[in-house]
Amino acid sequence: MGASVMGHVHFHRRYLMKKTIFGFFARLFGKTRAPQVSHRELESELTPEMMRVMIAFVHRDQRSERSKVRWRRLTFILFVVLSLFVWVKWDEQVNRELLIDQKPFRIISVTGSGWSTAHVAVIPIRGPIEGDPLGPAEVANTVRYIHDTLELAKNESNLAAVVLYIDSRGGDMYASTASYRLVRDFAKKTKIPVYSYIPRGAYSGAYYIALGTGEIIADPVAEIGNIGVIVHRFNTYGFGRRFGIEMDTIKTGQHKDAGAQWKRPNAADRAIDQMAINGMFEQFLQAVATSRLRYSLEELKAEAKKQGGVTSGAWFVAHDAEEKGLIDKTMTFEEFLTYVAQNIAKNDKRKFRNAEFVKYDEKLSILDDWKSHLKKSEMSASSTEATKEDLGACMFATNILDRVFSPD
């Protein structure tokens, strides 16, 4: 009896090994069936009762194997469908049009003789100024975001004014210049009043965009300015020299590697960079001179060399900025909304009864909206801890550098 059972165990192991060699794909697509157990082979080693038990066991194993095949097929199909879905969604994210959600948030009576309501588009511009017209459709792409929102506002039959709600520390020079031109050209072509309102700060490229509007108005505690162009480069020449690391460069011209990380900075390369940013800076100053008629281009160039000059890179609290001619007025946001409504009542010939202020925001998917709320909550909860961690990281890095560069 024991010998028979052991013989069957060895037989069943051989049976399983035979099934395995057919491979995953053969079983996946059902091209080959698992080998069947011969009754003659079993009769030589087992009693009839044990044979019935083992045949039932093998049949159960075969049913289990068929079930596994079905699950493998289903898993494979789900994987293919999911991959196609992700690919299509990614393609839509890159090539889709920017979806804008229009949310009315205030109605102010302008007591006109008509019955219609004026539409005032309020376009928030926050965070770094970056992107390009052919980049992905998202708020982070400032150039495309401004273009698409202005085009959407232009289609409103009762559009009476556009407000750029600017709260940004600036950003990329190209994106700032392109955004400024979009705003300036929109105002010229449509003859619609365009305002900039600065609640907290408009620095550098953000102020550049504001120059494209007809009036620049700021909250009394806002900061404005930082006019200028800057280029940062991380240079590791001294570090490499200290540890015997150097870059082997093959180039075609003297300035081909200007600004390279491992190259020793020199006056000739710096002159090339200075010439480039001077050209960008002059375009910036030309926009200031065109918008702020108080200064000529030559006066603005001279201001850049003065301590605390308006184009020296300094920034100013709203009242000082108003005195220096960088903005037109200071008022709270509520006062500003009333001011815009009064201008519509005074200057718009359509005689609207009310002015409706509508916020233009990117329309997020459910997943994007959840991610946005989660990110905001995480940033709020971790702001204090992040400051402590940054301080600790700086102290740790300082200790490491002290040990590396300290004399032996």
PyMOL commands that set and color helices and strands:
alter all, ss='L'
color gray80, all
select helices_A, chain A and resi 2-20+24-28+39-43+48-95+142-154+173-190+205-210+237-243+267-291+297-303+318-323+333-347+366-405
alter helices_A, ss='H'
color red, helices_A
select strands_A, chain A and resi 100-109+117-126+159-167+194-198+201-203+215-218+223-225+315-317+329-330+354-362
alter strands_A, ss='S'
color yellow, strands_A
deselect
rebuild
show_as cartoon
